[in-house]
Amino acid sequence: MSYAAIDAARVSRASKSALQTLSTVKETSEAHQRKTIMIERIQALAAAAAETEGCGVITLTSEEFWLISKNW
């Protein structure tokens, strides 16, 4: 599994965008719900990291990055 340290503010913005995109889809499957919850978690962690003094970086797996980038 690959990991990357990415700017937390950018991840937070991308996650918000992905969540907006997902909210427009009228799907109620369990997979869609799990995807949405995972992106909400990533967004919350990225926002906290972006606001933390001296931090500003979040580490994502390649799968997490793919999940966000596929939906923004």
Backbone as JSON Lines, residues from 0, in Angstrom:
{"i":0,"aa":"M","n":[0.85,-1.17,0.0],"ca":[0.0,0.0,0.0],"c":[0.9,1.23,0.0]}
{"i":1,"aa":"S","n":[0.54,2.2,-0.81],"ca":[1.31,3.45,-0.91],"c":[0.71,4.51,0.0]}
{"i":2,"aa":"Y","n":[1.61,5.35,0.54],"ca":[1.21,6.46,1.38],"c":[1.82,7.74,0.83]}
{"i":3,"aa":"A","n":[1.16,8.87,1.09],"ca":[1.71,10.16,0.68],"c":[1.3,11.22,1.68]}
{"i":4,"aa":"A","n":[2.22,12.12,2.0],"ca":[1.92,13.28,2.85],"c":[1.45,14.39,1.92]}
{"i":5,"aa":"I","n":[0.26,14.9,2.18],"ca":[-0.37,15.88,1.29],"c":[-0.82,17.07,2.12]}
{"i":6,"aa":"D","n":[-0.85,18.24,1.5],"ca":[-1.3,19.46,2.17],"c":[-2.72,19.26,2.7]}
{"i":7,"aa":"A","n":[-2.9,19.41,3.98],"ca":[-4.18,19.14,4.64],"c":[-5.28,20.08,4.17]}
{"i":8,"aa":"A","n":[-4.96,21.35,3.93],"ca":[-5.99,22.29,3.48],"c":[-6.54,21.89,2.11]}
{"i":9,"aa":"R","n":[-5.65,21.43,1.23],"ca":[-6.09,20.99,-0.1],"c":[-6.95,19.74,-0.01]}
{"i":10,"aa":"V","n":[-6.57,18.81,0.86],"ca":[-7.35,17.6,1.05],"c":[-8.72,17.94,1.63]}
{"i":11,"aa":"S","n":[-8.76,18.88,2.56],"ca":[-10.02,19.3,3.14],"c":[-10.95,19.88,2.08]}
{"i":12,"aa":"R","n":[-10.42,20.76,1.23],"ca":[-11.23,21.34,0.16],"c":[-11.69,20.28,-0.84]}
{"i":13,"aa":"A","n":[-10.8,19.39,-1.2],"ca":[-11.15,18.32,-2.15],"c":[-12.21,17.39,-1.57]}
{"i":14,"aa":"S","n":[-12.09,17.1,-0.28],"ca":[-13.07,16.25,0.38],"c":[-14.45,16.9,0.42]}
{"i":15,"aa":"K","n":[-14.47,18.2,0.7],"ca":[-15.75,18.93,0.69],"c":[-16.39,18.86,-0.69]}
{"i":16,"aa":"S","n":[-15.57,19.04,-1.71],"ca":[-16.07,18.97,-3.08],"c":[-16.6,17.57,-3.39]}
{"i":17,"aa":"A","n":[-15.87,16.55,-2.98],"ca":[-16.31,15.17,-3.2],"c":[-17.63,14.9,-2.49]}
{"i":18,"aa":"L","n":[-17.77,15.41,-1.27],"ca":[-19.01,15.22,-0.52],"c":[-20.18,15.92,-1.2]}
{"i":19,"aa":"Q","n":[-19.94,17.11,-1.76],"ca":[-20.99,17.8,-2.5],"c":[-21.43,17.0,-3.71]}
{"i":20,"aa":"T","n":[-20.46,16.43,-4.42],"ca":[-20.77,15.6,-5.57],"c":[-21.56,14.37,-5.16]}
{"i":21,"aa":"L","n":[-21.13,13.71,-4.1],"ca":[-21.83,12.52,-3.63],"c":[-23.25,12.83,-3.14]}
{"i":22,"aa":"S","n":[-23.45,14.02,-2.6],"ca":[-24.78,14.37,-2.09],"c":[-25.79,14.58,-3.22]}
{"i":23,"aa":"T","n":[-25.32,14.82,-4.43],"ca":[-26.23,15.0,-5.56],"c":[-26.71,13.68,-6.14]}
{"i":24,"aa":"V","n":[-26.04,12.59,-5.78],"ca":[-26.41,11.27,-6.29],"c":[-27.54,10.7,-5.45]}
{"i":25,"aa":"K","n":[-28.57,10.26,-6.11],"ca":[-29.72,9.68,-5.4],"c":[-29.55,8.18,-5.25]}
{"i":26,"aa":"E","n":[-28.54,7.81,-4.49],"ca":[-28.23,6.41,-4.27],"c":[-28.28,6.13,-2.77]}
{"i":27,"aa":"T","n":[-28.78,4.96,-2.41],"ca":[-28.9,4.62,-0.99],"c":[-28.21,3.3,-0.66]}
{"i":28,"aa":"S","n":[-27.38,2.82,-1.56],"ca":[-26.72,1.53,-1.32],"c":[-25.75,1.63,-0.14]}
{"i":29,"aa":"E","n":[-25.43,0.49,0.42],"ca":[-24.48,0.45,1.53],"c":[-23.1,0.93,1.09]}
{"i":30,"aa":"A","n":[-22.7,0.58,-0.13],"ca":[-21.4,1.01,-0.65],"c":[-21.33,2.53,-0.74]}
{"i":31,"aa":"H","n":[-22.39,3.16,-1.18],"ca":[-22.43,4.62,-1.28],"c":[-22.35,5.25,0.12]}
{"i":32,"aa":"Q","n":[-23.07,4.68,1.06],"ca":[-23.04,5.19,2.43],"c":[-21.65,5.04,3.05]}
{"i":33,"aa":"R","n":[-21.0,3.92,2.82],"ca":[-19.64,3.7,3.35],"c":[-18.65,4.69,2.72]}
{"i":34,"aa":"K","n":[-18.78,4.91,1.42],"ca":[-17.91,5.84,0.71],"c":[-18.08,7.24,1.29]}
{"i":35,"aa":"T","n":[-19.32,7.64,1.5],"ca":[-19.6,8.97,2.04],"c":[-19.04,9.12,3.45]}
{"i":36,"aa":"I","n":[-19.22,8.12,4.28],"ca":[-18.71,8.17,5.65],"c":[-17.18,8.24,5.66]}
{"i":37,"aa":"M","n":[-16.54,7.48,4.8],"ca":[-15.07,7.51,4.75],"c":[-14.56,8.88,4.33]}
{"i":38,"aa":"I","n":[-15.21,9.49,3.35],"ca":[-14.79,10.82,2.91],"c":[-15.08,11.85,3.99]}
{"i":39,"aa":"E","n":[-16.18,11.71,4.73],"ca":[-16.46,12.62,5.84],"c":[-15.36,12.53,6.9]}
{"i":40,"aa":"R","n":[-14.89,11.33,7.19],"ca":[-13.81,11.15,8.16],"c":[-12.52,11.81,7.68]}
{"i":41,"aa":"I","n":[-12.19,11.59,6.41],"ca":[-10.98,12.18,5.84],"c":[-11.08,13.7,5.9]}
{"i":42,"aa":"Q","n":[-12.24,14.25,5.57],"ca":[-12.44,15.7,5.57],"c":[-12.27,16.26,6.98]}
{"i":43,"aa":"A","n":[-12.83,15.59,7.97],"ca":[-12.71,16.06,9.35],"c":[-11.25,16.04,9.82]}
{"i":44,"aa":"L","n":[-10.54,14.98,9.51],"ca":[-9.13,14.89,9.9],"c":[-8.28,15.93,9.17]}
{"i":45,"aa":"A","n":[-8.54,16.11,7.88],"ca":[-7.79,17.1,7.1],"c":[-8.05,18.51,7.6]}
{"i":46,"aa":"A","n":[-9.3,18.82,7.91],"ca":[-9.62,20.16,8.42],"c":[-8.93,20.4,9.75]}
{"i":47,"aa":"A","n":[-8.92,19.4,10.63],"ca":[-8.24,19.54,11.92],"c":[-6.74,19.72,11.73]}
{"i":48,"aa":"A","n":[-6.15,18.96,10.84],"ca":[-4.71,19.09,10.58],"c":[-4.38,20.45,9.99]}
{"i":49,"aa":"A","n":[-5.24,20.95,9.12],"ca":[-5.01,22.26,8.49],"c":[-5.07,23.38,9.52]}
{"i":50,"aa":"E","n":[-5.9,23.21,10.54],"ca":[-6.06,24.24,11.57],"c":[-5.03,24.13,12.7]}
{"i":51,"aa":"T","n":[-4.31,23.03,12.77],"ca":[-3.34,22.8,13.83],"c":[-2.04,23.53,13.52]}
{"i":52,"aa":"E","n":[-1.61,24.34,14.45],"ca":[-0.37,25.1,14.3],"c":[0.81,24.17,14.09]}
{"i":53,"aa":"G","n":[1.59,24.43,13.06],"ca":[2.78,23.65,12.79],"c":[2.55,22.31,12.14]}
{"i":54,"aa":"C","n":[1.32,22.01,11.76],"ca":[1.04,20.71,11.14],"c":[0.83,20.92,9.64]}
{"i":55,"aa":"G","n":[-0.38,21.03,9.21],"ca":[-0.7,21.34,7.82],"c":[-0.52,20.22,6.84]}
{"i":56,"aa":"V","n":[-0.2,19.0,7.31],"ca":[0.0,17.86,6.41],"c":[-0.81,16.69,6.91]}
{"i":57,"aa":"I","n":[-1.37,15.95,5.97],"ca":[-2.1,14.73,6.32],"c":[-1.56,13.61,5.43]}
{"i":58,"aa":"T","n":[-1.49,12.41,5.98],"ca":[-1.01,11.26,5.22],"c":[-2.21,10.43,4.78]}
{"i":59,"aa":"L","n":[-2.28,10.18,3.49],"ca":[-3.36,9.37,2.93],"c":[-2.79,8.14,2.25]}
{"i":60,"aa":"T","n":[-3.56,7.08,2.25],"ca":[-3.19,5.92,1.45],"c":[-3.57,6.22,0.0]}
{"i":61,"aa":"S","n":[-3.03,5.45,-0.91],"ca":[-3.37,5.65,-2.32],"c":[-4.86,5.41,-2.54]}
{"i":62,"aa":"E","n":[-5.46,4.48,-1.8],"ca":[-6.89,4.2,-1.94],"c":[-7.74,5.39,-1.45]}
{"i":63,"aa":"E","n":[-7.32,6.01,-0.34],"ca":[-8.06,7.17,0.16],"c":[-7.97,8.33,-0.82]}
{"i":64,"aa":"F","n":[-6.76,8.55,-1.36],"ca":[-6.59,9.62,-2.34],"c":[-7.44,9.35,-3.57]}
{"i":65,"aa":"W","n":[-7.45,8.12,-4.05],"ca":[-8.25,7.75,-5.21],"c":[-9.73,8.0,-4.93]}
{"i":66,"aa":"L","n":[-10.19,7.61,-3.75],"ca":[-11.6,7.78,-3.39],"c":[-12.01,9.25,-3.45]}
{"i":67,"aa":"I","n":[-11.17,10.13,-2.94],"ca":[-11.49,11.56,-2.97],"c":[-11.4,12.09,-4.39]}
{"i":68,"aa":"S","n":[-10.34,11.8,-5.09],"ca":[-10.14,12.38,-6.42],"c":[-11.15,11.86,-7.42]}
{"i":69,"aa":"K","n":[-11.67,10.69,-7.24],"ca":[-12.66,10.13,-8.16],"c":[-13.99,10.86,-8.05]}
{"i":70,"aa":"N","n":[-14.25,11.49,-6.92],"ca":[-15.56,12.09,-6.68],"c":[-15.58,13.62,-6.64]}
{"i":71,"aa":"W","n":[-14.46,14.3,-6.9],"ca":[-14.54,15.73,-6.86],"c":[-14.84,16.22,-8.21]}
